[in-house]
Amino acid sequence: MSKEVLPSLQEVGKTTLSNKAVNTTLLSDIKELFKAIVLISNVIPVFSGFWLALYFSNISITDHWQDLFITLAGSTLVMAGALLLNNWYDVDIDTVMKRTQKRPTVTGNISLKVVLTMGISLSILGLILLLFTTIEATFYAFVGWFTYVILYTMWSKRRYTLNTVIGSISGAVTPLIGWAAVEPKLNIVPIILFLILFIWQMPHTFAIAIKKYDEYKAAKVAMLPVVYGFEFTKRQVLIYSLALMPLPFFLSSLGITFLVIATALNIGWIVLSIKGFFAKNDYNWAHLIFLYSVNYITIMFLLMVIVTLPFFN
């Protein structure tokens, strides 16, 4: 599943951006530049991984506040650096796509040189901070950074539909960072957290690709709907939704409340995925999948923390 789409804007975008800056606030530029919502959504699993490592290792959080702060700060900086480098490299695509045309790299409000320098600096600083936790946590953070910046942004995004699979790895390592900062040795729990995030990102990203089909097509980005069409993509959404179903049962030690809610969420996603084959408006259906996916992953990872709260009282 790697049909190639050749990039036609790579040489153009970085040299033909408009020199006219758009009037926006500094705060809005920063939010666009750092992709604030994406950044926050990636930090939550880091915290959940850290929290669950304490829980399953029977360790009190009282003595690990400093480690928690360093882990969150370091991973946030690494992810912020990766997102900045993505903005720097993808400025040509962002110029074409309506959803990204307000980014300061496109409007010219922040120069590409500054963005590149900041991206590299924040990435290095974040990795250095994580070295004060464990080597393993630093390693996972680097794997996520390398996968997102090099393998996804610079190599596969413009060429192969497998870009979604590759990009999902970078998002899925986040709970491993938090877990390894407490307990360097892996067990089934962080592996399941990785799998939940990895599989979840597939239908989540496919939904975005359907919603923004025209923009991705214009920018010649090899997203699954652009290359293989909506019906093929809908089948993939259902397959990955089904693949999520058994995973919560590997975390049965979190209790019946978690299992019931997690299973209900998975059933809801499967039902919504099946409805896609009968949808009269594919774009509206994709928007529903997108909204469901955002709420799904937020509830899942916060729920893991909530059901284990009594342990820390």
DRENDO-1510 file (C-alpha; in Angstrom, 1 decimal, always signed):
<recs>
REC; n; res; u; v; w
REC; 1; MET; +0.0; +0.0; +0.0 .
REC; 2; SER; +2.6; +2.5; -1.1 .
REC; 3; LYS; +1.4; +4.1; -4.4 .
REC; 4; GLU; +3.6; +7.1; -5.0 .
REC; 5; VAL; +2.6; +10.7; -5.4 .
REC; 6; LEU; +5.4; +13.0; -6.6 .
REC; 7; PRO; +5.7; +16.3; -4.9 .
REC; 8; SER; +5.5; +19.3; -7.2 .
REC; 9; LEU; +5.7; +22.1; -4.7 .
REC; 10; GLN; +8.9; +21.2; -2.8 .
REC; 11; GLU; +11.2; +23.6; -4.6 .
REC; 12; VAL; +8.5; +26.3; -5.0 .
REC; 13; GLY; +7.1; +26.8; -1.5 .
REC; 14; LYS; +10.2; +27.8; +0.3 .
REC; 15; THR; +11.1; +30.5; -2.3 .
REC; 16; THR; +7.7; +31.8; -3.5 .
REC; 17; LEU; +6.0; +32.7; -0.2 .
REC; 18; SER; +4.3; +36.0; -0.1 .
REC; 19; ASN; +6.4; +38.6; +1.6 .
REC; 20; LYS; +3.3; +40.4; +2.9 .
REC; 21; ALA; +2.8; +39.6; +6.5 .
REC; 22; VAL; -0.7; +38.9; +7.7 .
REC; 23; ASN; -2.0; +40.9; +10.7 .
REC; 24; THR; -2.3; +38.4; +13.6 .
REC; 25; THR; -1.5; +38.5; +17.3 .
REC; 26; LEU; +1.7; +37.1; +18.6 .
REC; 27; LEU; -0.3; +34.6; +20.7 .
REC; 28; SER; -2.2; +33.3; +17.7 .
REC; 29; ASP; +1.0; +33.0; +15.7 .
REC; 30; ILE; +2.6; +30.9; +18.5 .
REC; 31; LYS; -0.5; +28.7; +18.8 .
REC; 32; GLU; -0.4; +28.1; +15.1 .
REC; 33; LEU; +3.4; +27.6; +15.0 .
REC; 34; PHE; +3.4; +25.1; +17.9 .
REC; 35; LYS; +0.2; +23.4; +16.9 .
REC; 36; ALA; -1.0; +23.9; +20.4 .
REC; 37; ILE; -3.9; +21.4; +20.4 .
REC; 38; VAL; -1.7; +18.7; +18.9 .
REC; 39; LEU; +1.1; +19.4; +21.4 .
REC; 40; ILE; -1.3; +19.2; +24.4 .
REC; 41; SER; -2.9; +16.0; +23.1 .
REC; 42; ASN; +0.6; +14.4; +22.9 .
REC; 43; VAL; +1.6; +15.4; +26.4 .
REC; 44; ILE; -1.5; +13.8; +28.0 .
REC; 45; PRO; -0.3; +10.2; +27.2 .
REC; 46; VAL; +3.2; +11.1; +28.5 .
REC; 47; PHE; +1.6; +12.0; +31.9 .
REC; 48; SER; -0.7; +8.9; +31.8 .
REC; 49; GLY; +2.3; +6.6; +31.1 .
REC; 50; PHE; +4.2; +8.2; +34.0 .
REC; 51; TRP; +1.2; +7.9; +36.3 .
REC; 52; LEU; +0.5; +4.3; +35.5 .
REC; 53; ALA; +4.2; +3.4; +35.9 .
REC; 54; LEU; +3.9; +4.7; +39.5 .
REC; 55; TYR; +0.7; +2.8; +40.0 .
REC; 56; PHE; +1.9; -0.6; +38.7 .
REC; 57; SER; +5.3; -0.2; +40.4 .
REC; 58; ASN; +3.5; +0.7; +43.7 .
REC; 59; ILE; +5.5; +3.9; +44.0 .
REC; 60; SER; +4.2; +7.1; +45.6 .
REC; 61; ILE; +4.1; +10.2; +43.4 .
REC; 62; THR; +5.2; +12.3; +46.4 .
REC; 63; ASP; +8.9; +11.5; +45.9 .
REC; 64; HIS; +8.7; +11.9; +42.1 .
REC; 65; TRP; +7.3; +15.3; +41.5 .
REC; 66; GLN; +10.7; +16.5; +40.1 .
REC; 67; ASP; +10.9; +13.5; +37.8 .
REC; 68; LEU; +7.4; +14.2; +36.6 .
REC; 69; PHE; +8.2; +17.9; +35.9 .
REC; 70; ILE; +11.4; +17.0; +34.0 .
REC; 71; THR; +9.6; +14.3; +32.0 .
REC; 72; LEU; +6.8; +16.5; +30.9 .
REC; 73; ALA; +9.0; +19.5; +30.2 .
REC; 74; GLY; +11.6; +17.5; +28.2 .
REC; 75; SER; +9.0; +15.6; +26.2 .
REC; 76; THR; +7.0; +18.8; +25.5 .
REC; 77; LEU; +10.2; +20.5; +24.2 .
REC; 78; VAL; +11.1; +17.5; +22.0 .
REC; 79; MET; +7.6; +17.4; +20.5 .
REC; 80; ALA; +7.5; +21.2; +20.1 .
REC; 81; GLY; +10.8; +21.0; +18.3 .
REC; 82; ALA; +9.5; +18.3; +16.0 .
REC; 83; LEU; +6.3; +20.2; +15.2 .
REC; 84; LEU; +8.4; +23.4; +14.4 .
REC; 85; LEU; +10.6; +21.4; +12.0 .
REC; 86; ASN; +7.5; +20.0; +10.4 .
REC; 87; ASN; +6.2; +23.5; +9.9 .
REC; 88; TRP; +9.5; +24.6; +8.4 .
REC; 89; TYR; +9.7; +21.8; +6.0 .
REC; 90; ASP; +6.1; +21.7; +5.0 .
REC; 91; VAL; +5.7; +25.4; +4.3 .
REC; 92; ASP; +5.1; +24.7; +0.6 .
REC; 93; ILE; +2.2; +22.4; +1.3 .
REC; 94; ASP; +0.9; +24.7; +4.0 .
REC; 95; THR; +0.8; +27.5; +1.5 .
REC; 96; VAL; -1.7; +25.5; -0.7 .
REC; 97; MET; -3.9; +24.0; +2.0 .
REC; 98; LYS; -6.5; +26.3; +3.5 .
REC; 99; ARG; -6.3; +24.7; +7.0 .
REC; 100; THR; -2.7; +25.7; +7.3 .
REC; 101; GLN; -2.5; +29.1; +5.5 .
REC; 102; LYS; -2.6; +31.0; +8.8 .
REC; 103; ARG; +0.6; +29.5; +10.1 .
REC; 104; PRO; +3.3; +32.2; +10.6 .
REC; 105; THR; +5.7; +30.3; +8.4 .
REC; 106; VAL; +3.2; +30.8; +5.5 .
REC; 107; THR; +2.2; +34.4; +6.4 .
REC; 108; GLY; +5.8; +35.4; +6.9 .
REC; 109; ASN; +5.2; +36.7; +10.4 .
REC; 110; ILE; +8.0; +34.4; +11.6 .
REC; 111; SER; +10.9; +33.7; +9.3 .
REC; 112; LEU; +11.8; +30.2; +8.2 .
REC; 113; LYS; +15.3; +30.6; +9.6 .
REC; 114; VAL; +14.0; +31.4; +13.0 .
REC; 115; VAL; +11.6; +28.4; +12.9 .
REC; 116; LEU; +14.4; +26.1; +11.9 .
REC; 117; THR; +16.7; +27.3; +14.6 .
REC; 118; MET; +14.0; +27.1; +17.2 .
REC; 119; GLY; +13.0; +23.6; +16.1 .
REC; 120; ILE; +16.5; +22.2; +16.4 .
REC; 121; SER; +17.2; +24.0; +19.7 .
REC; 122; LEU; +14.1; +22.9; +21.4 .
REC; 123; SER; +14.6; +19.3; +20.2 .
REC; 124; ILE; +18.1; +19.2; +21.6 .
REC; 125; LEU; +17.2; +20.9; +24.9 .
REC; 126; GLY; +14.3; +18.5; +25.4 .
REC; 127; LEU; +16.5; +15.4; +24.9 .
REC; 128; ILE; +19.0; +16.8; +27.3 .
REC; 129; LEU; +16.4; +17.3; +29.9 .
REC; 130; LEU; +15.1; +13.8; +29.5 .
REC; 131; LEU; +18.6; +12.5; +30.1 .
REC; 132; PHE; +18.1; +13.6; +33.7 .
REC; 133; THR; +15.3; +10.9; +33.9 .
REC; 134; THR; +16.4; +7.7; +32.2 .
REC; 135; ILE; +18.3; +6.7; +29.0 .
REC; 136; GLU; +15.2; +4.7; +28.0 .
REC; 137; ALA; +12.9; +7.7; +28.2 .
REC; 138; THR; +15.3; +9.8; +26.1 .
REC; 139; PHE; +15.6; +7.0; +23.6 .
REC; 140; TYR; +11.8; +6.7; +23.1 .
REC; 141; ALA; +11.6; +10.5; +22.7 .
REC; 142; PHE; +14.3; +10.4; +20.1 .
REC; 143; VAL; +12.5; +7.6; +18.2 .
REC; 144; GLY; +9.4; +9.7; +18.2 .
REC; 145; TRP; +11.2; +12.8; +17.0 .
REC; 146; PHE; +13.2; +10.9; +14.3 .
REC; 147; THR; +10.1; +9.1; +13.0 .
REC; 148; TYR; +8.0; +12.3; +12.8 .
REC; 149; VAL; +10.7; +14.6; +11.4 .
REC; 150; ILE; +12.7; +12.4; +9.2 .
REC; 151; LEU; +10.7; +9.3; +8.3 .
REC; 152; TYR; +7.3; +11.0; +8.1 .
REC; 153; THR; +7.7; +14.7; +7.3 .
REC; 154; MET; +10.8; +14.6; +5.1 .
REC; 155; TRP; +10.5; +11.1; +3.5 .
REC; 156; SER; +7.0; +9.4; +3.4 .
REC; 157; LYS; +4.4; +12.2; +3.7 .
REC; 158; ARG; +4.6; +13.3; +0.1 .
REC; 159; ARG; +5.2; +9.9; -1.4 .
REC; 160; TYR; +3.4; +7.0; +0.2 .
REC; 161; THR; +0.1; +6.3; +1.8 .
REC; 162; LEU; +2.1; +4.5; +4.5 .
REC; 163; ASN; +2.9; +7.9; +5.8 .
REC; 164; THR; +0.0; +7.5; +8.2 .
REC; 165; VAL; +1.4; +4.3; +9.6 .
REC; 166; ILE; +4.9; +5.8; +10.0 .
REC; 167; GLY; +3.6; +9.0; +11.5 .
REC; 168; SER; +1.5; +7.1; +14.0 .
REC; 169; ILE; +4.6; +5.6; +15.5 .
REC; 170; SER; +5.8; +9.0; +16.6 .
REC; 171; GLY; +2.6; +9.7; +18.4 .
REC; 172; ALA; +2.3; +6.2; +20.0 .
REC; 173; VAL; +5.7; +6.4; +21.8 .
REC; 174; THR; +4.5; +9.2; +24.1 .
REC; 175; PRO; +3.3; +6.9; +26.9 .
REC; 176; LEU; +6.5; +4.9; +26.6 .
REC; 177; ILE; +8.4; +8.1; +27.5 .
REC; 178; GLY; +6.4; +8.6; +30.7 .
REC; 179; TRP; +6.6; +5.0; +31.7 .
REC; 180; ALA; +10.3; +4.7; +31.1 .
REC; 181; ALA; +11.0; +7.8; +33.2 .
REC; 182; VAL; +9.8; +5.7; +36.2 .
REC; 183; GLU; +10.3; +2.1; +35.2 .
REC; 184; PRO; +12.9; +1.6; +32.3 .
REC; 185; LYS; +11.8; -2.0; +31.9 .
REC; 186; LEU; +8.8; -2.6; +29.6 .
REC; 187; ASN; +5.8; -4.8; +30.4 .
REC; 188; ILE; +2.4; -5.4; +28.9 .
REC; 189; VAL; +0.9; -2.1; +30.1 .
REC; 190; PRO; +3.1; +0.4; +28.2 .
REC; 191; ILE; +2.9; -1.9; +25.1 .
REC; 192; ILE; -0.9; -1.8; +25.2 .
REC; 193; LEU; -0.8; +2.0; +25.6 .
REC; 194; PHE; +1.5; +2.2; +22.6 .
REC; 195; LEU; -0.9; +0.0; +20.6 .
REC; 196; ILE; -4.0; +2.0; +21.6 .
REC; 197; LEU; -2.4; +5.2; +20.4 .
REC; 198; PHE; -0.9; +3.7; +17.3 .
REC; 199; ILE; -4.1; +2.1; +16.1 .
REC; 200; TRP; -6.3; +5.1; +17.1 .
REC; 201; GLN; -4.3; +7.5; +15.0 .
REC; 202; MET; -5.1; +5.6; +11.8 .
REC; 203; PRO; -8.9; +6.2; +11.6 .
REC; 204; HIS; -8.4; +9.6; +13.2 .
REC; 205; THR; -6.0; +10.6; +10.4 .
REC; 206; PHE; -8.1; +9.0; +7.7 .
REC; 207; ALA; -11.1; +11.1; +8.9 .
REC; 208; ILE; -9.0; +14.3; +8.6 .
REC; 209; ALA; -7.8; +13.2; +5.1 .
REC; 210; ILE; -11.4; +12.7; +4.0 .
REC; 211; LYS; -12.5; +16.1; +5.5 .
REC; 212; LYS; -9.6; +17.8; +3.8 .
REC; 213; TYR; -9.6; +15.7; +0.6 .
REC; 214; ASP; -9.5; +18.6; -1.8 .
REC; 215; GLU; -6.7; +20.3; +0.0 .
REC; 216; TYR; -4.5; +17.3; +0.2 .
REC; 217; LYS; -5.2; +16.5; -3.4 .
REC; 218; ALA; -4.2; +20.1; -4.4 .
REC; 219; ALA; -1.0; +19.8; -2.4 .
REC; 220; LYS; -0.3; +16.4; -3.8 .
REC; 221; VAL; +0.1; +14.7; -0.4 .
REC; 222; ALA; -0.3; +10.9; -0.6 .
REC; 223; MET; -3.1; +10.5; +1.9 .
REC; 224; LEU; -5.1; +7.3; +1.6 .
REC; 225; PRO; -8.4; +8.9; +0.3 .
REC; 226; VAL; -6.5; +10.8; -2.3 .
REC; 227; VAL; -4.7; +7.8; -3.7 .
REC; 228; TYR; -7.2; +5.0; -3.1 .
REC; 229; GLY; -10.6; +6.7; -2.7 .
REC; 230; PHE; -13.2; +7.0; +0.0 .
REC; 231; GLU; -14.6; +3.5; +0.0 .
REC; 232; PHE; -11.2; +1.9; +0.5 .
REC; 233; THR; -10.5; +4.4; +3.3 .
REC; 234; LYS; -13.8; +3.6; +5.0 .
REC; 235; ARG; -12.9; -0.1; +5.1 .
REC; 236; GLN; -9.6; +0.8; +6.8 .
REC; 237; VAL; -11.4; +3.0; +9.3 .
REC; 238; LEU; -13.6; +0.0; +10.3 .
REC; 239; ILE; -10.7; -2.4; +10.4 .
REC; 240; TYR; -8.7; -0.3; +12.8 .
REC; 241; SER; -11.7; +0.5; +14.9 .
REC; 242; LEU; -12.3; -3.3; +15.3 .
REC; 243; ALA; -8.6; -3.7; +16.2 .
REC; 244; LEU; -9.0; -1.4; +19.2 .
REC; 245; MET; -11.7; -3.6; +20.7 .
REC; 246; PRO; -9.6; -6.2; +22.6 .
REC; 247; LEU; -6.9; -3.9; +23.9 .
REC; 248; PRO; -8.6; -2.6; +27.1 .
REC; 249; PHE; -9.0; -6.2; +28.3 .
REC; 250; PHE; -5.2; -6.4; +28.6 .
REC; 251; LEU; -5.6; -3.6; +31.2 .
REC; 252; SER; -8.2; -5.4; +33.2 .
REC; 253; SER; -6.2; -4.7; +36.4 .
REC; 254; LEU; -7.5; -1.1; +36.1 .
REC; 255; GLY; -10.9; -2.3; +37.1 .
REC; 256; ILE; -14.4; -2.9; +35.8 .
REC; 257; THR; -15.2; +0.8; +35.5 .
REC; 258; PHE; -12.4; +1.3; +33.0 .
REC; 259; LEU; -13.3; -1.9; +31.1 .
REC; 260; VAL; -17.0; -1.0; +30.7 .
REC; 261; ILE; -16.3; +2.6; +29.6 .
REC; 262; ALA; -13.5; +1.7; +27.3 .
REC; 263; THR; -15.5; -1.1; +25.7 .
REC; 264; ALA; -18.5; +1.2; +25.3 .
REC; 265; LEU; -16.3; +3.7; +23.5 .
REC; 266; ASN; -14.9; +1.0; +21.2 .
REC; 267; ILE; -18.4; -0.3; +20.3 .
REC; 268; GLY; -19.5; +3.3; +19.6 .
REC; 269; TRP; -16.6; +3.8; +17.3 .
REC; 270; ILE; -17.3; +0.5; +15.4 .
REC; 271; VAL; -21.0; +1.5; +15.0 .
REC; 272; LEU; -20.0; +4.9; +13.7 .
REC; 273; SER; -17.5; +3.3; +11.3 .
REC; 274; ILE; -20.1; +1.0; +9.9 .
REC; 275; LYS; -22.5; +3.9; +9.3 .
REC; 276; GLY; -19.9; +5.4; +6.9 .
REC; 277; PHE; -20.8; +2.8; +4.3 .
REC; 278; PHE; -24.3; +4.2; +4.3 .
REC; 279; ALA; -23.5; +7.9; +4.7 .
REC; 280; LYS; -25.1; +10.3; +2.2 .
REC; 281; ASN; -22.4; +12.9; +3.0 .
REC; 282; ASP; -18.9; +11.5; +3.4 .
REC; 283; TYR; -17.5; +14.8; +4.7 .
REC; 284; ASN; -20.1; +15.0; +7.5 .
REC; 285; TRP; -19.4; +11.4; +8.4 .
REC; 286; ALA; -15.7; +12.0; +8.5 .
REC; 287; HIS; -16.2; +15.0; +10.7 .
REC; 288; LEU; -18.2; +12.8; +13.2 .
REC; 289; ILE; -15.4; +10.3; +13.1 .
REC; 290; PHE; -12.9; +13.0; +13.8 .
REC; 291; LEU; -14.8; +14.4; +16.7 .
REC; 292; TYR; -15.4; +11.0; +18.2 .
REC; 293; SER; -11.7; +10.1; +17.9 .
REC; 294; VAL; -10.6; +13.2; +19.7 .
REC; 295; ASN; -13.0; +12.6; +22.6 .
REC; 296; TYR; -12.2; +8.9; +22.6 .
REC; 297; ILE; -8.4; +9.2; +23.1 .
REC; 298; THR; -8.9; +12.0; +25.7 .
REC; 299; ILE; -11.4; +10.0; +27.7 .
REC; 300; MET; -9.3; +6.8; +27.5 .
REC; 301; PHE; -6.1; +8.3; +28.8 .
REC; 302; LEU; -7.7; +10.5; +31.5 .
REC; 303; LEU; -9.8; +7.6; +32.6 .
REC; 304; MET; -6.7; +5.5; +33.2 .
REC; 305; VAL; -5.6; +8.2; +35.6 .
REC; 306; ILE; -9.0; +8.7; +37.3 .
REC; 307; VAL; -9.6; +5.0; +38.1 .
REC; 308; THR; -6.2; +4.7; +39.8 .
REC; 309; LEU; -6.5; +7.9; +41.8 .
REC; 310; PRO; -7.5; +6.0; +45.0 .
REC; 311; PHE; -4.1; +4.4; +45.1 .
REC; 312; PHE; -2.5; +7.8; +45.6 .
REC; 313; ASN; -4.8; +8.9; +48.4 .
</recs>
